[in-house]
């Protein structure tokens, strides 16, 4: 009896996880397409990471060091 309940819970959670992963992948694909479509002729996508701009007149943070 407990084995059947565990299996049902497992299958429900696996289905929820698969659905969530599919939705995340679809959303990322759409965002990547929009990002590529907004580029002008000759421009190319440099990366998918956001760049935090440093306001003028303030000290920029120290660069990343590999040993940090």
N, C-alpha and C positions, 0 to 999 in steps of 0.2 A: 504494500500500500504506500509506504513512504517513498519507495523507489519510483513509483508512478508519479507521485506529486513532485518529486525532485526533477524528474524528466520534463514534466509540463512547465515548471518554473524555468528550467534551463532553456527550453525551446522558446518560451515567451521572451525571456531576456535576450537571447541570441537574435531573435527577430527584431526586437527594438534596437539593439546595437547595430544590426545590419542596415536597418532603415535609417538610423541616424548617420551612419557612415556614408550611405548613398546620398543623403541630402547635403552633407558637408561637401562631398566631392562635386556634386552638381553646382552648389553655390560657388565653390572655388573655380570651377570651369567657367562659369558665367562671368565672374569677376575678371579672370584672366583674359577672356575674349573682349570684354569692354575695355580693359587696359590696353590691349593690342590695337583695338579699333580707334582709340583716341590719339595714337601716335601720328605725327606729321610725316610727310615723305622724307626719308633719309634718317629719321630717328629710330632708335631701337631701345628696347627695354633693358635697363641696366641691372635690375634685380627686383625681387619681390619683397624687400624689407623696407619698412618706413624709415625715413631719415628725419631725425629730430633737428629742426633748424635752431641755430643759436641766435638770439636777438642781437641786433647791432649794439655795440658798446658794452657787451658783457664778455667775461672771460670764457673761452671754450673749455670744456672738460679735457682732462689729459687723455691722450690716445690709449686704446686698449693694448695691454701687454699680454703676450701669450702665457706668462707665468702667473697671472692673476687668477 
